[in-house]
Each structure stands twice: as structure tokens, then as C-alpha cells.
């Protein structure tokens, strides 16, 4: 086999793993991304944090000021001006967004409708 064949095989393997990680229910489950723990929420912002315990964030529900959705990104803003972005694959975005609204009922809800910044306040 030539060098280009090895490169092609490695590239296809990487692409396959990427598709599984970014498209599967396991890595995009809203209940795993935003895990309810009574007065706190465990937040996993990436697929890597689904596999390992690293990059897992614990947030107190009362400290959340605003939640925002812009296409496939859900942002969680705290009263301390910290922001946590969660990128979710298209078909799981709405489910994760609904879960965020359920877990943070006191937070201001903002939806950015278009890439150019048309903002809709759903709840004040």
C-alpha cells in the first residue's frame, strides 16, 4: 500500500469516528448534557466530557441569569458574567433547548433567529 492509501484509510476512520461522536444520541442526549441534580445542574459542553469526567461544570440553578439559543449553540449566562456555550447537533438542539428552559425557569430566555442578529425575547 502506498502512503496516500494509508492517509485515505486514516482520514476515513477519523471521519467515521467524528460522525458517530457528533451525531449519536449517546453524545447528544439532553439529559446527559444538562443533568439535573436538585438545586444544581451538571453541564457537559463537549462530547469528550461525555466520555471522561473532565470538563464537567456544576452550576447552581439560582445563579443562571439568561439562556440563549443561536442556531445549534445554547449559551448559559450566570449572574457573575460567566458564559458556558454548548454546541449541539441540529436534531438534538431543540430537545436540549427545551431542557434548558425547564431547568432554568427563572432565567431570561433569548433566541437569536438569524445569523444577522434578529433577537426574540421569549420570556422576560
BELQUIPE-V347750 format. One record per pair of residues at least 6 apart in sequence whose C-alpha atoms are under 8 Angstrom apart, sorted by the first residue. I is the first residue (numbers start at 0). J is the second residue. Records with the same first field share a line. If there is no record, write none. Layout:
I=J + J
//
This chain:
20=26 + 46
21=27 + 46 + 88
22=88
26=46 + 49
27=46 + 87 + 88 + 91
28=91 + 95
29=91 + 94 + 95 + 98
30=95 + 98
31=42 + 43 + 49
32=41 + 42 + 43 + 44 + 95
33=40 + 41 + 42 + 43 + 95 + 98 + 99
34=40 + 41 + 42
35=41 + 102
38=59 + 60 + 61
39=57 + 58 + 59 + 60
40=57 + 58 + 59 + 60 + 102
41=55 + 56 + 57 + 58
42=55 + 56 + 57 + 58
43=49 + 54 + 55 + 56 + 85
44=54 + 55 + 83 + 84 + 85 + 86
45=54 + 85 + 86
47=53 + 54
48=54 + 55
60=102 + 103
61=103 + 105
62=77 + 78 + 79
63=75 + 76 + 77 + 78 + 103 + 105 + 106
64=75 + 76 + 77 + 78 + 105 + 106 + 107
65=75 + 76 + 77 + 106 + 107 + 108 + 109
66=73 + 74 + 75 + 76 + 99 + 100 + 106 + 107 + 108 + 109
67=73 + 74 + 75 + 108 + 109 + 110 + 111
68=74 + 96 + 109 + 110 + 111
69=110 + 111 + 112 + 113 + 114
70=111 + 112 + 113 + 114
71=86 + 87 + 88 + 89 + 92
72=84 + 85 + 86 + 87 + 92
73=84 + 85 + 86 + 87 + 92 + 96
74=82 + 83 + 84 + 85
75=82 + 83 + 84
76=82 + 83
87=95
100=106 + 108
107=120 + 122 + 123
108=120 + 121 + 122 + 123
109=118 + 119 + 120 + 121 + 122
110=118 + 119 + 120 + 121
111=117 + 118 + 119
112=118 + 119
//
